[in-house]
């Protein structure tokens, strides 16, 4: 066996490892709420549809804090699919749309009483 044939399994393992890193790097997407007076950013697990949200908060005698909201009704895992976040163009809208790219179903997700909640999916 030549040196080139011995090196191929190692190259294949490196390629697989890099591929899985690239796949995991794209498993989340982030989108700012369209409301112009709100500093909230939503996160989405693209495979499971789980939605989260965080924003900057003031805290006396500090540089501030990152406030993240727990998942409430509808914001947890959905059927495995391919999800994306879409913002409306409404400058006073604090929520975002969670879109299932395979089925076309949409939910509206927003912060309610310190929880991220999402409406049931509909078409």
N, CA, C and O atoms as CSV, one atom per row, in Angstrom:
chain,resi,resn,atom,element,x,y,z
A,1,UNK,N,N,0.838,-1.171,0.000
A,1,UNK,CA,C,0.000,0.000,0.000
A,1,UNK,C,C,0.892,1.246,0.000
A,1,UNK,O,O,1.890,1.300,0.719
A,2,UNK,N,N,0.530,2.234,-0.802
A,2,UNK,CA,C,1.340,3.452,-0.865
A,2,UNK,C,C,0.998,4.381,0.288
A,2,UNK,O,O,-0.013,4.223,0.972
A,3,UNK,N,N,1.879,5.355,0.476
A,3,UNK,CA,C,1.649,6.350,1.533
A,3,UNK,C,C,0.348,7.110,1.292
A,3,UNK,O,O,-0.340,7.462,2.250
A,4,UNK,N,N,0.000,7.368,0.048
A,4,UNK,CA,C,-1.210,8.120,-0.270
A,4,UNK,C,C,-2.451,7.348,0.163
A,4,UNK,O,O,-3.401,7.948,0.667
A,5,UNK,N,N,-2.462,6.034,-0.024
A,5,UNK,CA,C,-3.616,5.227,0.385
A,5,UNK,C,C,-3.741,5.166,1.903
A,5,UNK,O,O,-4.855,5.104,2.423
A,6,UNK,N,N,-2.612,5.183,2.629
A,6,UNK,CA,C,-2.662,5.158,4.086
A,6,UNK,C,C,-3.176,6.483,4.640
A,6,UNK,O,O,-3.800,6.507,5.701
A,7,UNK,N,N,-2.928,7.567,3.948
A,7,UNK,CA,C,-3.338,8.885,4.437
A,7,UNK,C,C,-4.816,9.151,4.199
A,7,UNK,O,O,-5.389,10.000,4.883
A,8,UNK,N,N,-5.459,8.466,3.262
A,8,UNK,CA,C,-6.851,8.738,2.929
A,8,UNK,C,C,-7.814,8.541,4.093
A,8,UNK,O,O,-8.682,9.393,4.283
A,9,UNK,N,N,-7.720,7.473,4.886
A,9,UNK,CA,C,-8.664,7.353,6.003
A,9,UNK,C,C,-8.570,8.531,6.964
A,9,UNK,O,O,-9.586,8.983,7.492
A,10,UNK,N,N,-7.366,9.029,7.195
A,10,UNK,CA,C,-7.202,10.192,8.066
A,10,UNK,C,C,-7.852,11.434,7.465
A,10,UNK,O,O,-8.484,12.214,8.178
A,11,UNK,N,N,-7.699,11.617,6.160
A,11,UNK,CA,C,-8.320,12.755,5.487
A,11,UNK,C,C,-9.838,12.658,5.530
A,11,UNK,O,O,-10.529,13.662,5.704
A,12,UNK,N,N,-10.349,11.446,5.371
A,12,UNK,CA,C,-11.804,11.248,5.428
A,12,UNK,C,C,-12.328,11.616,6.810
A,12,UNK,O,O,-13.364,12.271,6.921
A,13,UNK,N,N,-11.627,11.203,7.867
A,13,UNK,CA,C,-12.055,11.531,9.232
A,13,UNK,C,C,-12.017,13.040,9.474
A,13,UNK,O,O,-12.919,13.591,10.104
A,14,UNK,N,N,-10.986,13.701,8.979
A,14,UNK,CA,C,-10.893,15.154,9.135
A,14,UNK,C,C,-12.040,15.835,8.390
A,14,UNK,O,O,-12.658,16.760,8.917
A,15,UNK,N,N,-12.324,15.387,7.177
A,15,UNK,CA,C,-13.413,15.972,6.396
A,15,UNK,C,C,-14.755,15.777,7.101
A,15,UNK,O,O,-15.577,16.692,7.139
A,16,UNK,N,N,-14.977,14.582,7.661
A,16,UNK,CA,C,-16.225,14.332,8.394
A,16,UNK,C,C,-16.329,15.219,9.627
A,16,UNK,O,O,-17.402,15.747,9.921
A,17,UNK,N,N,-15.243,15.385,10.342
A,17,UNK,CA,C,-15.252,16.229,11.535
A,17,UNK,C,C,-15.542,17.678,11.173
A,17,UNK,O,O,-16.330,18.339,11.849
A,18,UNK,N,N,-14.917,18.177,10.115
A,18,UNK,CA,C,-15.167,19.555,9.682
A,18,UNK,C,C,-16.599,19.727,9.202
A,18,UNK,O,O,-17.221,20.762,9.441
A,19,UNK,N,N,-17.119,18.711,8.524
A,19,UNK,CA,C,-18.507,18.758,8.063
A,19,UNK,C,C,-19.484,18.816,9.215
A,19,UNK,O,O,-20.465,19.558,9.153
A,20,UNK,N,N,-19.240,18.053,10.264
A,20,UNK,CA,C,-20.149,18.077,11.415
A,20,UNK,C,C,-20.028,19.390,12.173
A,20,UNK,O,O,-21.021,19.865,12.724
A,21,UNK,N,N,-18.838,19.994,12.218
A,21,UNK,CA,C,-18.699,21.313,12.832
A,21,UNK,C,C,-19.475,22.359,12.046
A,21,UNK,O,O,-20.129,23.218,12.637
A,22,UNK,N,N,-19.410,22.296,10.738
A,22,UNK,CA,C,-20.146,23.250,9.909
A,22,UNK,C,C,-21.643,23.060,10.085
A,22,UNK,O,O,-22.389,24.038,10.141
A,23,UNK,N,N,-22.092,21.812,10.174
A,23,UNK,CA,C,-23.517,21.553,10.366
A,23,UNK,C,C,-23.996,22.071,11.707
A,23,UNK,O,O,-25.079,22.652,11.790
A,24,UNK,N,N,-23.213,21.875,12.760
A,24,UNK,CA,C,-23.637,22.347,14.072
A,24,UNK,C,C,-23.556,23.866,14.161
A,24,UNK,O,O,-24.315,24.474,14.915
A,25,UNK,N,N,-22.661,24.486,13.414
A,25,UNK,CA,C,-22.553,25.939,13.442
A,25,UNK,C,C,-23.777,26.589,12.828
A,25,UNK,O,O,-24.110,27.720,13.182
A,26,UNK,N,N,-24.454,25.908,11.918
A,26,UNK,CA,C,-25.622,26.485,11.268
A,26,UNK,C,C,-26.928,25.987,11.873
A,26,UNK,O,O,-27.986,26.185,11.276
A,27,UNK,N,N,-26.888,25.348,13.035
A,27,UNK,CA,C,-28.113,24.803,13.610
A,27,UNK,C,C,-28.943,25.863,14.327
A,27,UNK,O,O,-30.084,25.586,14.698
A,28,UNK,N,N,-28.412,27.062,14.535
A,28,UNK,CA,C,-29.163,28.154,15.148
A,28,UNK,C,C,-29.180,29.348,14.215
A,28,UNK,O,O,-28.252,29.558,13.435
A,29,UNK,N,N,-30.235,30.118,14.305
A,29,UNK,CA,C,-30.322,31.383,13.596
A,29,UNK,C,C,-30.848,32.427,14.576
A,29,UNK,O,O,-31.531,32.093,15.544
A,30,UNK,N,N,-30.527,33.677,14.321
A,30,UNK,CA,C,-30.883,34.760,15.236
A,30,UNK,C,C,-31.515,35.897,14.446
A,30,UNK,O,O,-31.160,36.146,13.294
A,31,UNK,N,N,-32.472,36.592,15.095
A,31,UNK,CA,C,-33.163,37.678,14.423
A,31,UNK,C,C,-33.621,38.704,15.449
A,31,UNK,O,O,-34.216,38.353,16.468
A,32,UNK,N,N,-33.341,39.971,15.173
A,32,UNK,CA,C,-33.799,41.044,16.057
A,32,UNK,C,C,-35.293,41.268,15.867
A,32,UNK,O,O,-35.820,41.152,14.760
A,33,UNK,N,N,-35.959,41.590,16.962
A,33,UNK,CA,C,-37.374,41.947,16.880
A,33,UNK,C,C,-37.506,43.198,16.025
A,33,UNK,O,O,-36.649,44.079,16.096
A,34,UNK,N,N,-38.564,43.297,15.213
A,34,UNK,CA,C,-38.687,44.463,14.345
A,34,UNK,C,C,-38.990,45.769,15.073
A,34,UNK,O,O,-38.768,46.839,14.506
A,35,UNK,N,N,-39.485,45.722,16.300
A,35,UNK,CA,C,-39.813,46.947,17.032
A,35,UNK,C,C,-38.558,47.800,17.205
A,35,UNK,O,O,-37.550,47.322,17.725
A,36,UNK,N,N,-38.614,49.044,16.778
A,36,UNK,CA,C,-37.422,49.886,16.773
A,36,UNK,C,C,-37.008,50.361,18.162
A,36,UNK,O,O,-35.871,50.800,18.340
A,37,UNK,N,N,-37.887,50.287,19.138
A,37,UNK,CA,C,-37.574,50.711,20.506
A,37,UNK,C,C,-37.188,49.524,21.409
A,37,UNK,O,O,-37.022,49.699,22.617
A,38,UNK,N,N,-37.047,48.346,20.843
A,38,UNK,CA,C,-36.818,47.124,21.624
A,38,UNK,C,C,-35.470,46.523,21.259
A,38,UNK,O,O,-35.147,46.400,20.078
A,39,UNK,N,N,-34.674,46.142,22.267
A,39,UNK,CA,C,-33.354,45.574,21.996
A,39,UNK,C,C,-33.359,44.057,22.174
A,39,UNK,O,O,-32.423,43.506,22.754
A,40,UNK,N,N,-34.375,43.385,21.696
A,40,UNK,CA,C,-34.549,41.941,21.871
A,40,UNK,C,C,-34.107,41.185,20.618
A,40,UNK,O,O,-34.386,41.597,19.492
A,41,UNK,N,N,-33.409,40.064,20.843
A,41,UNK,CA,C,-32.994,39.180,19.753
A,41,UNK,C,C,-33.575,37.799,20.021
A,41,UNK,O,O,-33.475,37.277,21.131
A,42,UNK,N,N,-34.180,37.215,18.999
A,42,UNK,CA,C,-34.740,35.871,19.088
A,42,UNK,C,C,-33.734,34.871,18.534
A,42,UNK,O,O,-32.979,35.173,17.610
A,43,UNK,N,N,-33.737,33.672,19.118
A,43,UNK,CA,C,-32.901,32.579,18.612
A,43,UNK,C,C,-33.814,31.430,18.226
A,43,UNK,O,O,-34.895,31.261,18.788
A,44,UNK,N,N,-33.368,30.647,17.265
A,44,UNK,CA,C,-34.157,29.515,16.768
A,44,UNK,C,C,-33.242,28.343,16.502
A,44,UNK,O,O,-32.220,28.480,15.830
A,45,UNK,N,N,-33.613,27.177,17.034
A,45,UNK,CA,C,-32.954,25.936,16.661
A,45,UNK,C,C,-33.606,25.520,15.347
A,45,UNK,O,O,-34.787,25.174,15.330
A,46,UNK,N,N,-32.867,25.546,14.264
A,46,UNK,CA,C,-33.424,25.334,12.929
A,46,UNK,C,C,-33.994,23.941,12.721
A,46,UNK,O,O,-34.864,23.759,11.870
A,47,UNK,N,N,-33.527,22.955,13.473
A,47,UNK,CA,C,-34.033,21.592,13.304
A,47,UNK,C,C,-35.236,21.304,14.189
A,47,UNK,O,O,-36.176,20.638,13.756
A,48,UNK,N,N,-35.216,21.801,15.431
A,48,UNK,CA,C,-36.289,21.463,16.376
A,48,UNK,C,C,-37.354,22.545,16.481
A,48,UNK,O,O,-38.431,22.288,17.019
A,49,UNK,N,N,-37.086,23.741,15.984
A,49,UNK,CA,C,-38.060,24.819,16.060
A,49,UNK,C,C,-38.133,25.511,17.403
A,49,UNK,O,O,-38.994,26.369,17.595
A,50,UNK,N,N,-37.253,25.170,18.350
A,50,UNK,CA,C,-37.273,25.809,19.669
A,50,UNK,C,C,-36.877,27.272,19.537
A,50,UNK,O,O,-35.912,27.608,18.850
A,51,UNK,N,N,-37.638,28.143,20.208
A,51,UNK,CA,C,-37.408,29.582,20.125
A,51,UNK,C,C,-37.027,30.121,21.496
A,51,UNK,O,O,-37.610,29.732,22.508
A,52,UNK,N,N,-36.056,31.007,21.522
A,52,UNK,CA,C,-35.649,31.701,22.739
A,52,UNK,C,C,-35.521,33.180,22.440
A,52,UNK,O,O,-35.571,33.590,21.281
A,53,UNK,N,N,-35.356,33.983,23.478
A,53,UNK,CA,C,-35.170,35.421,23.293
A,53,UNK,C,C,-34.328,35.975,24.430
A,53,UNK,O,O,-34.447,35.537,25.575
A,54,UNK,N,N,-33.483,36.935,24.109
A,54,UNK,CA,C,-32.661,37.625,25.107
A,54,UNK,C,C,-32.646,39.107,24.771
A,54,UNK,O,O,-32.880,39.504,23.629
A,55,UNK,N,N,-32.368,39.917,25.785
A,55,UNK,CA,C,-32.209,41.352,25.578
A,55,UNK,C,C,-31.297,41.917,26.641
A,55,UNK,O,O,-31.023,41.283,27.660
A,56,UNK,N,N,-30.834,43.120,26.382
A,56,UNK,CA,C,-29.971,43.823,27.314
A,56,UNK,C,C,-30.821,44.418,28.427
A,56,UNK,O,O,-31.919,44.918,28.186
A,57,UNK,N,N,-30.296,44.356,29.656
A,57,UNK,CA,C,-30.984,44.965,30.782
A,57,UNK,C,C,-30.022,45.775,31.632
A,57,UNK,O,O,-28.837,45.455,31.732
A,58,UNK,N,N,-30.540,46.812,32.233
A,58,UNK,CA,C,-29.733,47.637,33.127
A,58,UNK,C,C,-29.682,47.009,34.509
A,58,UNK,O,O,-30.670,46.448,34.982
A,59,UNK,N,N,-28.531,47.105,35.152
A,59,UNK,CA,C,-28.368,46.654,36.527
A,59,UNK,C,C,-27.411,47.624,37.185
A,59,UNK,O,O,-26.286,47.816,36.724
A,60,UNK,N,N,-27.863,48.231,38.259
A,60,UNK,CA,C,-27.082,49.269,38.922
A,60,UNK,C,C,-25.689,48.768,39.301
A,60,UNK,O,O,-25.521,47.629,39.737
A,61,UNK,N,N,-24.708,49.630,39.129
A,61,UNK,CA,C,-23.303,49.364,39.452
A,61,UNK,C,C,-22.681,48.261,38.600
A,61,UNK,O,O,-21.691,47.656,39.012
A,62,UNK,N,N,-23.237,47.991,37.428
A,62,UNK,CA,C,-22.645,47.023,36.502
A,62,UNK,C,C,-22.703,47.600,35.095
A,62,UNK,O,O,-23.278,48.665,34.873
A,63,UNK,N,N,-22.109,46.894,34.157
A,63,UNK,CA,C,-22.202,47.301,32.754
A,63,UNK,C,C,-23.530,46.865,32.150
A,63,UNK,O,O,-23.825,47.193,31.000
A,64,UNK,N,N,-24.327,46.135,32.906
A,64,UNK,CA,C,-25.612,45.633,32.437
A,64,UNK,C,C,-25.625,44.118,32.444
A,64,UNK,O,O,-24.632,43.473,32.782
A,65,UNK,N,N,-26.752,43.564,32.069
A,65,UNK,CA,C,-26.912,42.109,32.066
A,65,UNK,C,C,-27.630,41.670,30.802
A,65,UNK,O,O,-28.355,42.445,30.177
A,66,UNK,N,N,-27.418,40.425,30.443
A,66,UNK,CA,C,-28.171,39.809,29.366
A,66,UNK,C,C,-29.347,39.089,30.000
A,66,UNK,O,O,-29.164,38.161,30.787
A,67,UNK,N,N,-30.550,39.515,29.658
A,67,UNK,CA,C,-31.768,38.902,30.186
A,67,UNK,C,C,-32.307,37.927,29.150
A,67,UNK,O,O,-32.664,38.328,28.042
A,68,UNK,N,N,-32.367,36.657,29.503
A,68,UNK,CA,C,-32.896,35.649,28.590
A,68,UNK,C,C,-34.175,35.075,29.188
A,68,UNK,O,O,-34.266,34.852,30.395
A,69,UNK,N,N,-35.145,34.845,28.339
A,69,UNK,CA,C,-36.463,34.369,28.761
A,69,UNK,C,C,-36.580,32.856,28.596
A,69,UNK,O,O,-36.069,32.282,27.634
A,70,UNK,N,N,-37.252,32.230,29.540
A,70,UNK,CA,C,-37.514,30.793,29.463
A,70,UNK,C,C,-38.573,30.514,28.403
A,70,UNK,O,O,-39.344,31.394,28.022
A,71,UNK,N,N,-38.589,29.271,27.938
A,71,UNK,CA,C,-39.588,28.870,26.947
A,71,UNK,C,C,-40.919,28.607,27.627
A,71,UNK,O,O,-40.993,27.912,28.640
A,72,UNK,N,N,-41.956,29.169,27.057
A,72,UNK,CA,C,-43.313,28.925,27.516
A,72,UNK,C,C,-44.077,28.131,26.468
A,72,UNK,O,O,-43.484,27.428,25.650
A,73,UNK,N,N,-45.365,28.250,26.501
A,73,UNK,CA,C,-46.250,27.489,25.619
A,73,UNK,C,C,-45.891,27.684,24.142
A,73,UNK,O,O,-45.802,28.813,23.662
A,74,UNK,N,N,-45.687,26.578,23.433
A,74,UNK,CA,C,-45.441,26.592,22.001
A,74,UNK,C,C,-44.019,26.903,21.579
A,74,UNK,O,O,-43.686,26.736,20.406
A,75,UNK,N,N,-43.162,27.352,22.494
A,75,UNK,CA,C,-41.797,27.741,22.117
A,75,UNK,C,C,-40.807,26.583,22.199
A,75,UNK,O,O,-39.665,26.712,21.760
A,76,UNK,N,N,-41.232,25.464,22.752
A,76,UNK,CA,C,-40.358,24.300,22.889
A,76,UNK,C,C,-40.229,23.534,21.581
A,76,UNK,O,O,-40.616,24.024,20.520
A,77,UNK,N,N,-39.681,22.329,21.669
A,77,UNK,CA,C,-39.437,21.525,20.469
A,77,UNK,C,C,-40.712,21.261,19.666
A,77,UNK,O,O,-41.776,20.981,20.219
A,78,UNK,N,N,-40.567,21.358,18.367
A,78,UNK,CA,C,-41.632,21.068,17.406
A,78,UNK,C,C,-41.241,19.800,16.643
A,78,UNK,O,O,-40.138,19.287,16.829
A,79,UNK,N,N,-42.126,19.291,15.792
A,79,UNK,CA,C,-41.721,18.133,14.972
A,79,UNK,C,C,-40.457,18.481,14.175
A,79,UNK,O,O,-40.327,19.594,13.665
A,80,UNK,N,N,-39.543,17.539,14.071
A,80,UNK,CA,C,-38.301,17.776,13.348
A,80,UNK,C,C,-38.606,18.223,11.924
A,80,UNK,O,O,-39.360,17.569,11.204
A,81,UNK,N,N,-38.019,19.333,11.532
A,81,UNK,CA,C,-38.231,19.900,10.206
A,81,UNK,C,C,-37.108,20.880,9.921
A,81,UNK,O,O,-35.998,20.726,10.432
A,82,UNK,N,N,-37.390,21.880,9.115
A,82,UNK,CA,C,-36.422,22.928,8.792
A,82,UNK,C,C,-37.114,24.266,9.041
A,82,UNK,O,O,-38.004,24.661,8.288
A,83,UNK,N,N,-36.696,24.963,10.107
A,83,UNK,CA,C,-37.364,26.180,10.554
A,83,UNK,C,C,-36.514,27.411,10.281
A,83,UNK,O,O,-35.292,27.334,10.153
A,84,UNK,N,N,-37.195,28.549,10.196
A,84,UNK,CA,C,-36.532,29.831,10.009
A,84,UNK,C,C,-37.331,30.892,10.755
A,84,UNK,O,O,-38.520,30.711,11.016
A,85,UNK,N,N,-36.674,32.003,11.098
A,85,UNK,CA,C,-37.342,33.151,11.702
A,85,UNK,C,C,-37.514,34.234,10.645
A,85,UNK,O,O,-36.628,34.466,9.822
A,86,UNK,N,N,-38.673,34.895,10.681
A,86,UNK,CA,C,-38.959,35.982,9.755
A,86,UNK,C,C,-39.558,37.121,10.553
A,86,UNK,O,O,-40.461,36.909,11.362
A,87,UNK,N,N,-39.063,38.328,10.332
A,87,UNK,CA,C,-39.610,39.504,11.001
A,87,UNK,C,C,-40.603,40.190,10.075
A,87,UNK,O,O,-40.421,40.220,8.857
A,88,UNK,N,N,-41.648,40.734,10.666
A,88,UNK,CA,C,-42.546,41.564,9.875
A,88,UNK,C,C,-41.844,42.897,9.644
A,88,UNK,O,O,-40.769,43.136,10.195
A,89,UNK,N,N,-42.431,43.743,8.852
A,89,UNK,CA,C,-41.848,45.073,8.644
A,89,UNK,C,C,-42.538,46.099,9.529
A,89,UNK,O,O,-42.343,47.301,9.353
A,90,UNK,N,N,-43.333,45.642,10.467
A,90,UNK,CA,C,-44.078,46.522,11.358
A,90,UNK,C,C,-43.147,47.010,12.454
A,90,UNK,O,O,-42.704,46.215,13.283
A,91,UNK,N,N,-42.843,48.294,12.473
A,91,UNK,CA,C,-41.829,48.824,13.386
A,91,UNK,C,C,-42.235,48.782,14.847
A,91,UNK,O,O,-41.403,49.063,15.710
A,92,UNK,N,N,-43.472,48.443,15.160
A,92,UNK,CA,C,-43.901,48.335,16.557
A,92,UNK,C,C,-44.194,46.887,16.951
A,92,UNK,O,O,-44.809,46.643,17.989
A,93,UNK,N,N,-43.765,45.936,16.144
A,93,UNK,CA,C,-44.012,44.518,16.410
A,93,UNK,C,C,-42.870,43.933,17.227
A,93,UNK,O,O,-41.717,43.979,16.799
A,94,UNK,N,N,-43.175,43.385,18.397
A,94,UNK,CA,C,-42.145,42.821,19.267
A,94,UNK,C,C,-41.882,41.351,19.025
A,94,UNK,O,O,-40.922,40.805,19.569
A,95,UNK,N,N,-42.710,40.689,18.218
A,95,UNK,CA,C,-42.562,39.260,17.966
A,95,UNK,C,C,-42.013,38.977,16.581
A,95,UNK,O,O,-41.802,39.877,15.768
A,96,UNK,N,N,-41.790,37.688,16.343
A,96,UNK,CA,C,-41.294,37.227,15.046
A,96,UNK,C,C,-42.087,36.000,14.625
A,96,UNK,O,O,-42.758,35.376,15.448
A,97,UNK,N,N,-42.014,35.659,13.364
A,97,UNK,CA,C,-42.676,34.478,12.833
A,97,UNK,C,C,-41.692,33.314,12.811
A,97,UNK,O,O,-40.554,33.466,12.368
A,98,UNK,N,N,-42.131,32.154,13.289
A,98,UNK,CA,C,-41.368,30.905,13.120
A,98,UNK,C,C,-42.025,30.195,11.946
A,98,UNK,O,O,-43.215,29.882,11.988
A,99,UNK,N,N,-41.246,29.942,10.900
A,99,UNK,CA,C,-41.767,29.362,9.665
A,99,UNK,C,C,-41.182,27.973,9.475
A,99,UNK,O,O,-39.970,27.783,9.568
A,100,UNK,N,N,-42.053,26.997,9.208
A,100,UNK,CA,C,-41.614,25.650,8.852
A,100,UNK,C,C,-41.439,25.645,7.340
A,100,UNK,O,O,-42.422,25.689,6.601
A,101,UNK,N,N,-40.202,25.593,6.877
A,101,UNK,CA,C,-39.913,25.692,5.449
A,101,UNK,C,C,-40.388,24.484,4.660
A,101,UNK,O,O,-40.547,24.580,3.443
A,102,UNK,N,N,-40.619,23.357,5.308
A,102,UNK,CA,C,-41.084,22.156,4.601
A,102,UNK,C,C,-42.593,22.126,4.446
A,102,UNK,O,O,-43.098,21.674,3.418
A,103,UNK,N,N,-43.323,22.599,5.451
A,103,UNK,CA,C,-44.793,22.508,5.404
A,103,UNK,C,C,-45.461,23.848,5.117
A,103,UNK,O,O,-46.622,23.877,4.707
A,104,UNK,N,N,-44.761,24.944,5.320
A,104,UNK,CA,C,-45.344,26.261,5.139
A,104,UNK,C,C,-46.111,26.766,6.347
A,104,UNK,O,O,-46.670,27.862,6.307
A,105,UNK,N,N,-46.148,25.991,7.418
A,105,UNK,CA,C,-46.863,26.417,8.629
A,105,UNK,C,C,-46.086,27.534,9.323
A,105,UNK,O,O,-44.856,27.567,9.291
A,106,UNK,N,N,-46.835,28.453,9.955
A,106,UNK,CA,C,-46.220,29.580,10.659
A,106,UNK,C,C,-46.798,29.713,12.050
A,106,UNK,O,O,-47.964,29.399,12.292
A,107,UNK,N,N,-45.954,30.189,12.969
A,107,UNK,CA,C,-46.349,30.552,14.326
A,107,UNK,C,C,-45.810,31.950,14.589
A,107,UNK,O,O,-44.809,32.360,14.000
A,108,UNK,N,N,-46.474,32.671,15.468
A,108,UNK,CA,C,-45.944,33.959,15.901
A,108,UNK,C,C,-45.391,33.760,17.301
A,108,UNK,O,O,-46.084,33.243,18.177
A,109,UNK,N,N,-44.150,34.167,17.517
A,109,UNK,CA,C,-43.483,33.994,18.800
A,109,UNK,C,C,-43.157,35.365,19.384
A,109,UNK,O,O,-42.730,36.272,18.671
A,110,UNK,N,N,-43.365,35.499,20.690
A,110,UNK,CA,C,-43.145,36.778,21.360
A,110,UNK,C,C,-42.948,36.526,22.852
A,110,UNK,O,O,-43.139,35.407,23.327
A,111,UNK,N,N,-42.571,37.551,23.578
A,111,UNK,CA,C,-42.378,37.451,25.025
A,111,UNK,C,C,-43.671,37.886,25.704
A,111,UNK,O,O,-44.197,38.968,25.443
A,112,UNK,N,N,-44.171,37.014,26.585
A,112,UNK,CA,C,-45.389,37.283,27.344
A,112,UNK,C,C,-45.137,36.886,28.794
A,112,UNK,O,O,-44.844,35.724,29.075
A,113,UNK,N,N,-45.249,37.832,29.708
A,113,UNK,CA,C,-45.058,37.551,31.138
A,113,UNK,C,C,-43.745,36.825,31.420
A,113,UNK,O,O,-43.727,35.829,32.143
A,114,UNK,N,N,-42.662,37.317,30.858
A,114,UNK,CA,C,-41.315,36.769,31.072
A,114,UNK,C,C,-41.101,35.372,30.514
A,114,UNK,O,O,-40.201,34.662,30.963
A,115,UNK,N,N,-41.916,34.963,29.540
A,115,UNK,CA,C,-41.732,33.693,28.839
A,115,UNK,C,C,-41.816,33.930,27.340
A,115,UNK,O,O,-42.567,34.792,26.883
A,116,UNK,N,N,-41.043,33.163,26.572
A,116,UNK,CA,C,-41.211,33.164,25.121
A,116,UNK,C,C,-42.342,32.190,24.814
A,116,UNK,O,O,-42.291,31.026,25.212
A,117,UNK,N,N,-43.349,32.661,24.117
A,117,UNK,CA,C,-44.493,31.825,23.745
A,117,UNK,C,C,-44.679,31.900,22.233
A,117,UNK,O,O,-44.284,32.878,21.598
A,118,UNK,N,N,-45.280,30.864,21.668
A,118,UNK,CA,C,-45.560,30.828,20.231
A,118,UNK,C,C,-46.978,30.332,20.016
A,118,UNK,O,O,-47.436,29.421,20.705
A,119,UNK,N,N,-47.669,30.929,19.063
A,119,UNK,CA,C,-49.014,30.484,18.731
A,119,UNK,C,C,-48.927,29.102,18.070
A,119,UNK,O,O,-47.869,28.719,17.572
A,120,UNK,N,N,-50.043,28.354,18.066
A,120,UNK,CA,C,-50.032,27.070,17.345
A,120,UNK,C,C,-49.763,27.305,15.865
A,120,UNK,O,O,-50.214,28.305,15.305
A,121,UNK,N,N,-49.023,26.384,15.219
A,121,UNK,CA,C,-48.720,26.547,13.787
A,121,UNK,C,C,-49.997,26.529,12.960
A,121,UNK,O,O,-50.935,25.788,13.255
A,122,UNK,N,N,-50.017,27.354,11.924
A,122,UNK,CA,C,-51.158,27.404,11.002
A,122,UNK,C,C,-50.643,27.733,9.611
A,122,UNK,O,O,-49.539,28.252,9.448
A,123,UNK,N,N,-51.459,27.424,8.615
A,123,UNK,CA,C,-51.134,27.758,7.213
A,123,UNK,C,C,-52.128,28.770,6.711
A,123,UNK,O,O,-52.048,29.195,5.559
